[in-house]
Structure formats: structure tokens, C-alpha cells
Amino acid sequence: MMLTKLLTILCGFGQKLVMSTQPADDRSRAPTAAEIADWIRERIRRGRFVPGQRLVEIDIIRGTGGSRSKVRDALQRLEGEGLVTIEEFCGASVRTASLEEVRQIYRARAALEGISAADFARHASAGDRLRLRELHGGLESCVSGNAPERFGRLNGEWHGLIVSGSGNVVIGDVLQRLNVPIHRLLFESFYSAERLRTAIDDHRAIIEAIEAGDATLAEAAMRRHIEDGFETLSSIDHEVNG
């Protein structure tokens, strides 16, 4: 089952967005590729651009005031993030994925991130361990401060730190290709304090295992955490699609 309806319904939650990411006092400056990518990414998050929808260059140029070359650079950036698909002769479109594809990706992630957590427990530096704790504190403040978007960014950094701190470069490269950003953005949009508290409890269990030097327990806790993440996405899909 495609998750198009789930993305489309986000339109109802979005505020009316301005057509440029530039400050009001800087309208004369053409936007950079990064700013155009932000503009497109925000519309995907808000459901203005839905899975499978073609991203027409001229429409983006009109909406952002950017040049054709900058728009193409932006689309290539988003392709690298996994948000956009670019096909020869067809152009760019918002990436789409079935729930079954996402399930398979999460199974692979559970195995790879579990190994990363075990290696982090064995090999991480004192600085990386301290930073992991700091990020955890930031995530907790996001729940109390009702900041789901910041939670999403810090959560990505938290997981990325465990992978990089594990010292396994190959796993890091593979996980980059297993990213499912559309579904991460959905998680941010359907914010639930209860859901995020569950994620924080999982993080706490992983950190405690790491600090105890228990690689086996750290791996098991990370696997459960990733599996819980898929269950959350499945429940969101069920809430919307029935």
C-alpha cells in the first residue's frame, strides 16, 4: 500500500507558507541551491508536494526566484537525501515507498544500527560518549518544549553519532542508502509527546548499556528501538488510512 494519502493529509496541518525562504529585506538576492532545497523539503513535509508528484523546474523557479541551475542543484541534493527521484527524460518527482519497502528497510537498519551500538559500547571515545548524553538531554527538552522538528534533527544526530563513533565506516555508508526521510518527516508532522517519550526511553536504555560497557545489551536495545520505530510508522499509517 502506498502512503500517498498519509502525505497528502499533511496539507491540512500546514500553515500558509511564503513563496521564498529569503528574509523580507533581502528579496533582491537570488536564493542558493540550499535555500531552494529547504523550500522544496518544507513543502514535502507539509504535504504540498506528495509522493509521486512531478517537481516541475519552471514552477520551482517561479516559486523561489531561483535560477534553473540552482533548482537543478537543489533537486540533486534532495535526491541524495532520498526525498526526490530523478529519472532521465522524466525529470524529478517526490520519492514514494510502500509500507512493505519501509518494513524491509527498518529490518536492515535494526541489524546494522544494532551492530553499531555494540561497537560504540566497545570503542567510542570519552568525547563521543559525553556528546551522546548531551544530545539525549536536548531530545528530552524537545518533548517538554513541544519541538518535534528539532527532535527529528537531534534524533538523526544521535543515531549518526553512534554509527560514526562505532568506527565502522562500511555500516555508515550502507545506512546512508537506507535512509527513509519521507517517513522521518511524517513522524515529525504527526507529533505525539507519548511517541517521543517512548523513543527517549529507548535511547536511555541504549545509553545505560553503553555506559555499562555491555555491547550485547546495547545491540539488543538498539534493535528493539528501531523495530519500535517501524511499529510507530505502521500505527500512523493505520490512523490515517484505517
Secondary structure, DSSP 8 states (H G I E B T S, - for coil): -B-HHHHHGGGGG-----S--S-GGGTTS---HHHHHHHHHHHHHHTSS-TT-EE-HHHHHHHH---HHHHHHHHHHHHHHTSEEEETTTEEEE---BHHHHHHHHHHHHHHHHHHHHHHHHH--HHHHHHHHHHHHHHHHHHHTT-HHHHHHHHHHHHHHHHHHHT-HHHHHHHHHT--HHHHHHHHHT--HHHHHHHHHHHHHHHHHHHTT-HHHHHHHHHHHHHHHHHHHHHHHHHHH-
